[in-house]
Structures are given as structure tokens and as C-alpha cells.
Amino acid sequence: MTVSVLGMPRQLANESIAKYRQRFQAQLALIEAEEQRQAAAEAARLQAEAAAVAEKQRLQAEADTDAQVRLKEAQDLLQRHEAASIEKLKFWHFEPSKNHEDATPEEQHKEFLAKLVTRLVYTCNHLQCELANLRRVVRNHKDLHEDATRALDSRVQDLEQVEPGPDAGESSSAPSTRQLEELTT
């Protein structure tokens, strides 16, 4: 071994320039491999993110379509129930006398009950519609939560599949095992 004459940065004592070049090129190869690994990991992360966004958009579009269909069905059902209730209420309805003061207490009571039942039916129908809307909101919230959970699980799986690079976790200033072995020989 020849003593270093040039005194290159990080050249070991008593290390020939050929050995220094060989060690330096090995370090460059490791750096290049790590750069490639990081670029591949970043590309995989970006691809997984894009896939998760696309899946979320697809699921949201499906949920919106399903919600529109369910809303239309609920509205149709509500209208049918309302029509059936109105038909039933016709039997309760009567024409009070023109002069409300001439109406008998029984007629006034029937009119009051008819109005009360009509308001009750409309209120029940409105509440059914509100409940359907609340179910839809809860279902959408649940779907969004499940989407976020799937995206998180996917990201964790991606991270678990990425193999750590060589010397992962070591400080860049710490000497490698090979450098220490070369010093002792």
C-alpha cells in the first residue's frame, strides 16, 4: 500500500488512490441504488395515492347515484302514502255549514278532528322524509370513513412492502463496517 500523496477528502491514511477510487465508486453505487429505491418508493406512493383518489371519486359517484335513486324512491313512496292517506281522510272530511256559527258542536268537533288528522299525516310524512335524509347522510359519512380506512390500510401495506435500503438507519457520518475493517487490516 502506498501512502496518500494527494490527500483526497475522506481518503483513509495509508490508502492508495486505486483503493480510494474503488471505495469511492462503491459509495457512489450505493448512493445511486438508494436514489433509485427512493424514486421507486415515491413513484409507488404517488401511484397508490392517485389510485386511492380515483377509487374515492368512483365510490363517491356511486354513492351519489345510489343516493339519488333512493331519494327518488323515497319521494315516490312518500307521495303514494300521502295519496293513500288523503283518500282515507276523504271519509273523515265533510262540508261544514257555510256559517261556522250555525254549526253544531258535533260538526265543529268533526271539523277539528279532520284538520288535526290531516296535519298529523302531513307531519308524519315530512318526518319520514327527514329520516330518509338522515339515513342517507349517515350512510355517506360511514362510506367516507370506510374509504379513509381503506386508503390508510393501503398506504400502510405499501410502506410495509418497501424494503429498507442498504445502511438504512445508519448515520451518514458513521463509518461503515467495511471502512472499519479496512482500517484494522
C-alpha positions in Angstrom: 0.0 0.0 0.0 1.2 3.4 -0.8 0.7 6.4 1.4 -1.8 9.0 0.1 0.1 11.8 -1.5 -2.8 13.8 -2.8 -4.7 13.8 0.5 -8.2 13.4 -1.1 -11.2 14.2 1.1 -12.1 11.3 3.2 -9.2 9.3 1.9 -8.0 6.9 4.7 -4.5 7.0 5.9 -2.2 4.6 4.0 -4.9 4.1 1.4 -3.8 4.0 -2.2 -5.5 6.2 -4.8 -6.8 3.0 -6.5 -8.3 1.7 -3.3 -9.7 5.1 -2.6 -11.3 5.3 -6.1 -12.7 1.7 -5.6 -14.2 2.6 -2.2 -15.5 5.9 -3.6 -17.1 4.2 -6.6 -18.7 1.6 -4.3 -20.2 4.5 -2.2 -21.4 6.2 -5.4 -23.1 2.9 -6.5 -24.8 2.6 -3.0 -25.9 6.3 -3.3 -27.3 5.6 -6.8 -29.1 2.5 -5.7 -30.6 4.4 -2.7 -31.7 7.2 -5.0 -33.4 4.6 -7.3 -35.0 2.9 -4.4 -36.4 6.2 -3.1 -37.6 7.3 -6.5 -39.4 3.9 -6.9 -40.9 4.2 -3.5 -42.1 7.8 -4.2 -43.5 6.7 -7.6 -45.3 3.8 -5.9 -46.6 6.2 -3.2 -47.8 8.7 -5.8 -49.4 5.8 -7.8 -51.2 4.5 -4.7 -52.4 8.0 -3.8 -53.7 8.5 -7.3 -55.4 5.1 -7.2 -56.9 5.9 -3.8 -58.2 9.3 -5.1 -59.7 7.7 -8.2 -61.3 5.0 -6.1 -62.7 7.6 -3.7 -64.1 9.5 -6.6 -65.6 6.4 -8.1 -67.2 5.4 -4.8 -68.5 8.9 -4.2 -70.0 8.9 -7.7 -71.6 5.5 -7.0 -72.9 6.8 -3.6 -74.3 9.9 -5.2 -76.1 7.9 -7.8 -77.4 5.5 -5.2 -78.5 8.4 -3.0 -80.4 9.9 -5.9 -82.1 6.7 -6.7 -83.0 6.1 -3.0 -84.2 9.7 -2.7 -86.4 9.3 -5.8 -87.8 6.0 -4.4 -88.4 7.6 -1.0 -90.2 10.5 -2.6 -92.3 8.2 -4.8 -93.2 6.1 -1.7 -94.0 9.2 0.3 -96.3 10.5 -2.5 -98.1 7.2 -2.6 -98.5 7.1 1.1 -99.7 10.7 1.1 -102.2 9.9 -1.7 -103.5 6.9 0.2 -103.8 8.9 3.4 -105.7 11.6 1.6 -108.1 9.0 0.2 -108.7 7.7 3.7 -109.1 11.2 5.0 -111.9 11.9 2.5 -114.1 9.7 4.6 -113.4 11.9 7.6 -113.9 15.2 5.7 -117.2 16.8 5.5 -118.5 20.2 4.4 -119.4 22.3 7.4 -122.2 24.7 7.1 -121.5 28.0 5.5 -121.9 29.8 8.6 -119.5 28.5 11.2 -121.6 29.9 14.0 -124.6 27.7 12.9 -122.5 24.5 13.1 -123.5 22.1 15.7 -120.9 21.2 18.4 -120.6 17.8 16.7 -119.8 19.3 13.3 -117.3 21.6 14.9 -115.7 18.6 16.6 -115.6 16.6 13.4 -114.0 19.6 11.5 -111.4 20.0 14.3 -110.6 16.3 14.2 -110.3 16.3 10.4 -107.9 19.2 10.4 -105.9 17.6 13.3 -105.6 14.2 11.5 -104.7 15.9 8.2 -101.9 17.9 10.0 -100.8 14.7 11.7 -100.5 12.8 8.4 -98.5 15.6 6.8 -96.2 15.8 9.8 -95.6 12.1 9.8 -94.9 12.1 6.0 -92.5 15.0 6.5 -90.7 13.2 9.4 -90.4 10.1 7.2 -88.7 12.2 4.6 -86.4 13.7 7.1 -85.5 10.3 8.5 -84.7 9.1 5.0 -82.4 12.1 4.5 -80.7 11.4 7.9 -80.1 7.8 6.9 -78.5 8.9 3.7 -76.2 11.4 5.5 -75.2 8.7 8.0 -74.6 6.2 5.2 -72.5 8.7 3.3 -70.5 9.5 6.4 -69.9 5.8 7.0 -68.8 5.3 3.4 -66.4 8.2 3.7 -65.0 6.7 6.9 -64.6 3.3 5.2 -62.9 5.0 2.2 -60.4 6.7 4.5 -59.7 3.5 6.4 -59.1 1.6 3.2 -56.8 4.4 1.9 -54.9 4.3 5.2 -54.6 0.4 5.1 -53.4 0.6 1.5 -50.7 3.2 2.5 -49.6 1.1 5.4 -49.3 -2.0 3.2 -47.3 0.0 0.6 -45.0 1.2 3.3 -44.6 -2.4 4.7 -43.7 -3.7 1.2 -41.0 -1.2 0.6 -37.7 -2.8 1.6 -35.3 -0.6 3.6 -32.2 0.4 1.6 -28.7 -0.6 2.5 -27.4 1.1 5.6 -31.0 2.2 6.5 -31.0 3.7 9.9 -27.2 4.4 10.0 -25.9 7.9 10.2 -24.2 9.1 7.1 -21.3 10.3 9.3 -20.9 6.9 11.0 -18.1 4.7 9.4 -19.3 1.6 7.7 -18.3 -1.8 8.9 -16.2 -2.2 5.8 -14.4 1.0 6.5 -13.6 -0.1 10.0 -12.4 -3.5 8.7 -10.1 -1.7 6.2 -8.6 0.4 8.9 -7.8 -2.7 11.0 -6.1 -4.5 8.1 
